[in-house]
């Protein structure tokens, strides 16, 4: 059976293949091979540029142009050739080395020095840098774009509804009012903290040999300052150098990154559930789309499927990120291979993230606020004004304010007239009594509206 979106085992490459297309050049096997090749070539060039490695002369213009073209022209046919070599070597990184030696044979200047390909390297020297490049490229392009779109979509709703009064619900019960914009603003600020953590994330790398001590390097060229060479090389790739490793870079930074993604997506799960509930009680309507079906048997329904899809896929992504973050920093002694197979699911994890983010953005774009429903809910819950009344009573020394309001309101629905009569019976200054009489559930929102209105754009 031919592999197509219909026959794929994973929904990431099957049902939702269109939503994850941006990940393929980065997180696929092709994307990994391309970055391995880049590391191998740039390491060869760095050795050639070092005067201490005398047996590998500086590269001429022709050799440099050949290597640049080799990298720029690497395509699926090249990747297929590497996989063909791997069927013989049964070693994925060694296959990249042999592929490069094949290509070097096309250039006499390089062919004479092909044994310097993969010089003093263990496969993890290549892999850790390739994966670091993968994650850096992924987060600074695809992920950053999606997170910025989520921020912009929510911020637009915050500004549009900064002053829209809304009944709060604590423990599911009617509580002190807020504004819709302020509640969404809370989410924006939570998400921004995680975005800032991700934008400050270091992407670490090492190239220090079989157990992290430059053993082979020193044996071949003892006079070369290999730590300095390694630091310069890793930083030339746009990564941060980690000098303290075993055979593997310990992946702690990866755990940090994946945990930031988990926290970000947990916040969005929280948002999806709240929006789902607000839709269910009529605070939001969803714009209908011609031809869409909400239920296979109930024609009237417009189900909140985008938020349900997002919640489900965020959950799957978080489960994978949790395993990645918990497993990758663990290695028996100087190295075991359990991380190798686990790293292969990075693309799957981010695939579910992109599916979820796409669904969330689609759902947000379909939301319409029902202001009449919000106003009706507020007007049906005048008892929420027990809080300000008893607080003003405290200010003016009236005894047992909480207990008196509790007796009046707890577990009961009361009307504006009931509160007015209660207020008129209080020994309060006239201006305080008048202010309480003018208060309504819709106007009792504290500083929610100015807070929401003051929320600014985030420049990351």
HELIX and SHEET records of a PDB file:
HELIX    1   1 UNK A   17  UNK A   19  5                                   3    
HELIX    2   2 UNK A   21  UNK A   27  1                                   7    
HELIX    3   3 UNK A   29  UNK A   49  1                                  21    
HELIX    4   4 UNK A   61  UNK A   72  1                                  12    
HELIX    5   5 UNK A   76  UNK A   89  1                                  14    
HELIX    6   6 UNK A   92  UNK A  104  1                                  13    
HELIX    7   7 UNK A  108  UNK A  111  1                                   4    
HELIX    8   8 UNK A  114  UNK A  116  5                                   3    
HELIX    9   9 UNK A  123  UNK A  138  1                                  16    
HELIX   10  10 UNK A  139  UNK A  143  3                                   5    
HELIX   11  11 UNK A  144  UNK A  160  1                                  17    
HELIX   12  12 UNK A  180  UNK A  199  1                                  20    
HELIX   13  13 UNK A  215  UNK A  220  1                                   6    
HELIX   14  14 UNK A  226  UNK A  236  1                                  11    
HELIX   15  15 UNK A  252  UNK A  280  1                                  29    
HELIX   16  16 UNK A  305  UNK A  327  1                                  23    
HELIX   17  17 UNK A  338  UNK A  343  1                                   6    
HELIX   18  18 UNK A  346  UNK A  365  1                                  20    
HELIX   19  19 UNK A  371  UNK A  379  1                                   9    
HELIX   20  20 UNK A  382  UNK A  385  5                                   4    
HELIX   21  21 UNK A  386  UNK A  395  1                                  10    
HELIX   22  22 UNK A  401  UNK A  409  1                                   9    
HELIX   23  23 UNK A  416  UNK A  424  1                                   9    
HELIX   24  24 UNK A  430  UNK A  438  1                                   9    
HELIX   25  25 UNK A  448  UNK A  453  1                                   6    
SHEET    1   A 2 UNK A 165  UNK A 170  0                                        
SHEET    2   A 2 UNK A 173  UNK A 179 -1                                        
SHEET    1   B 2 UNK A 204  UNK A 205  0                                        
SHEET    2   B 2 UNK A 240  UNK A 241  1                                        
SHEET    1   C 2 UNK A 284  UNK A 286  0                                        
SHEET    2   C 2 UNK A 367  UNK A 369 -1                                        
END                                                                             
